[in-house]
Each structure stands twice: as structure tokens, then as C-alpha cells.
């Protein structure tokens, strides 16, 4: 098996395991009295890590598109101003910073989008089952 495939399987496996642990923690800390409560809790439990993974993946996409370049350049400039002897180095211009940033985009975040979408779909199934029982 190729190294990239092993790394990809590991990413998907770890994120799926962590989301299942989050579902387990959420469900076991609640009181299930009926079948409707079970469906509702499972729906909520899968929805929470699903949305969190989707949001983190979307933030990675937005970062690759350059949405946070101005903020990160400004914070870097402010930190260099506050640190003693930080201004001794010449501050790079915004255009140079963006060009350097575009050379090294964030890679390998698709697993967050995929696992998050699967969790949200599972939550949707449990929500439909809850609505049929309730």
C-alpha cells in the first residue's frame, strides 16, 4: 500500500474514532427514557462533531483562498512591533507575504469535510427516525 493511502486511512480513522467518542460521551451523560429520546440524543450526538469538523474544514478552505491573509499579516506586524528588537528585521510587504503564503497552501484537510458530512447525514437519519416516533 502506498504511503499516501496509509496516511489518508489514518486521518479518516482517527477523526471517525474521535467523533464516535464524542457521540458516546454525549449520549452516556444523558438520560434516555424512551426510543424517541434515544433517537434525539443520537441525532444531537452525531450533529455536534459533524458540524465542528465541517467548520474546521471550511476554515481551511477559506484560509487557502486567502481570506485570513490580511489578518495574519497584521498580527505578525503587530507582534514584531511589540517584541524588543523585532523591528530590526525589515518588515516584508503585504504583497510579498501573500505570494509566499500562496506557495505553501494547507493540504490534507478534505477528511474533515468528508467525516463531518457523514456525521451530519447520520444525524439527519436519526432526526427523521425521531420525527416518525415522536
Secondary structure, 3 states (H helix, E strand, C coil): CCHHHHHHHHHHHHHHHHHHHHHHHHHHCCCCCCHHHHHHHHHHHHHHHHHHHHHHHHHHHHHHHCCCHHHHHHHHHHHHHHCCCHHHCCCCCHHHHHHHHHHCCCCCCHHHHHHHHHHHHHHHHHHHHHHHHC
